[in-house]
Amino acid sequence: MEESAAPAGEPESKLDDNMISVTHLSKIYKNDSTETLALNNVSFKVAKGEFVAIMGPSGSGKSTLMHILGALDSPTKGSYILDGTDISKLSDDDLAKIRNQKIGFVFQAYNLLPRTTALKNVMLPMLYAGISEDQRVAAATKFLKMVGLGDRLQNHSNQLSGGQQQRVAIARSLVMSPSILLADEPTGNLATAQSEEIMEIFEKLNHDGHTILIITHELEIAAHAKRTISLRDGRIVEDKNNGHKKWTSKN
Amino acid sequence: MDIKELISSAFEALGLNRTRTALATLGIVIGIAAVITLLSLGKAGQASVESQIQSLGSNLLTIIPGSFRPGDFRSASGTSTTLTLEDAHTIATSPKVHGVKNVSAELQRRAAVQAGRQSVNTSVTGVLPSYKSIRNISLEAGNFLTESDNTSQAKVAVLGPTTASDLFGSTTNAVGQTIRINKISFRVIGVMTSKGGGGLGGNQDDVVLVPLTTAQKQLFGVTYIGSLSVEIADQKQMDSARDEIGYLLLSRHKISDPANADFSIFSQADILSTINQVTGTFTALLSGIAAISLLVGGIGIMNIMLVTVVERTREIGLRKALGATSKVVVAQFLTEAVILTIMGGILGMLLGTMLSFIISKVIGLPFVLDPVSVALALGVSGILGILFGWYPARQAAKLSPIEALRYE
C-alpha cells in the first residue's frame, strides 16, 4: 500500500503539514445482536493542499469514512487528527464547532434552505460562528461572486438550477475558510455539462490552496483529483497518485 | 446566534405555512380570550356590586327575620314574621344601644303597578321617612314620604326613575299622576334620581316606595316588617352596636340562647364579603375551565411543533452539519413555539378585551380592563410556548446529523 503520496515539492513527515491524519480507524455499528464492521483499521494522511478522491462501491465504508472525516460521527477505535486537533473523542457540541470552523460541506442534494435567498444560505455557517451581519453579508457576497453567482444573491434557492444551487453550496462551504472541503457525490444530481463546471470550480479551489476531499463512485469525477483512495469492505485497497493530473494544473 | 436573527428566521419559518400557523395559534387565542374575558367580567361584576353596596350607605346594619344558621330550614328567610315595627322603635330609642343614627323598617313585595294602560311588575317597598337618608336617596322631582304620610297610611308613592319612565314615558312628569298598586290608587309625590347599576340585589332604579304602614295595612295586610336597617353614626361602633342590638332583640323576643335567634344581623361588609366569596368561586371555576382550554391549546402547539420537526428533519441535519449546536437548535424551535403562543396571546388578548367590552355593554356592567390580567395573559402564553415547545425542540436537537441529512 502506498503511504501518503504528497505532491512533489512539499515535504512529508512533519505532522503539522498533514491536514488530516487518520490512524487505525475502525467503526463498528452495533445492532441488537449483530455487529457490522464498517471501517476496519484504516490509516492515511492528507497533506495541506491535496485534492483527494475517495472511491468505492456502496457498502465499502466510504460514507462512514466521510461522516467521521466530516466530524458528523465519532470512530469506535483509532484517532483522527484534523488540522492539529484530535477530534475522535469530542462531545457533540465540540464536534459542531469543528464542523462549523474547519469543515466545508458540499452535499449531493445541495441541501440549501428552501425559500431562502442564496445570500442567506451562504451566510448560515457564519451565523452559527457569531459573526456580525455586515461581515456575513460581505463574505457571502464575495464567495457567491467567486462561484459566478454575483447576480443571483437575492434569488431563492428553489429558483436556481441544480448547477447553480451546487455553486451556492460551494460558496457556503468556503465562507468560514475551513481547513478542508468535504464533497459527498457533489455531481451526483447533475447533468454532465454542469458536473464539469462544478469539478472545474473544485480544481480551481485546489489550485488556490484548498484541501479537498471528494467522495464519489464515478471514475471520471475521481479523475479530476490528484490522488485516489479506494475502499472496499471497510479497508483501503488502493491509494494512488493520479499522476497525469498532478502535472497538468491549468496555470 | 443573536436573538434578532433567531426571531426573524422563526417568523420566516412560520410564514411558510400561514394557514397552519393560524390554526396552531387558535387554541391559545381562544384560551387567552376566555381568561381575559372572565377575569375582566369578574372584576367588573365585583366593582359593580361594591359600588351598589356603597351606594346603599355604609355603616349600615341590616336585620332580617329568620336564622341563617347552616342546616336550619325551619325559618327560611322571607317567610319569617318575627320582626315588627315595634322592634325598630325600640332600637331607635333604647338607651342600651349606642351610636344609632337612624332606623328604617322596610317591607318589600313584588306587585303589579299600573298607570293608565301601562303595567309593570316591580318591587313595592313600604318604608319609613328615615329610609331616604339611610339609603342615600335623592329626588329628581317632588318630595319624599313624610312621617304624617306614615301615620295616616296615606296612599302616596315615590317612584324609581326606571319605574317612572316605564309607566309614564321619559318625557312626562310623573309627580302628581296616579298609579294603581294591586288595584289601589296612589298619588305619585316624588321621583328618585338614578342610582345606576343593576344586577345583584335587583335594580335600585326600578322600585316603588310607599309608607310602611300603608304597605302593611292597605296593600299586603300584614303586621310584621321585612327588614330593618340601622345606620350607625361611627364605623368604629359597628361591632358593639351589632351586639347591643342583638341582645336587645333577643330579650324583646324572649329568647335566652343566641343560637336560637329568630333574626340575623348583617353589616354591609358581611354582604360584600359573601358576594365576593361567591364571585370569587365563580371566577375560580371559570378560570379553571379557561386553564384547561389553554392546556389544550398548548398541546396543539406541541403537536404542530412535533410535525414541524419531522418535516424539517433534513433542514435540522443541515443546520447541525453547518455547526449549529444542540443549544442553537433548541433555541430555534423554542423561539418558534414561543412566537406562536405569544402571537396567540396577543390576538386572544385583543379578542378577550373586545368580548368583555361588548358583554359588559350588553349586560350593563362597567367595563374594567385589568392591566394585571393582560400582563398575565402575555406571560402565560410565553410560558406555554416554552413548556410545550420544549419537548419538540429537544427532539429536534437530539437528531443525529447523519440520519437527519439522509431523511427523505
Interface residues (C-beta under 8 A of the other chain):
Chain A: H67 G70 L72 D73 D92 D93 A96 K97 R99 N100 Q101 F105 F107 N111 L113 R115 T116 L124 P125 L127 Y128 A129 G130 E133 R172 M176
Chain B: M1 D2 E5 E12 L16 R314 E315 G317 L318 R319 K320 A321 L322 G323 A324 T325 S326 K327 V328 P401 I402 L405
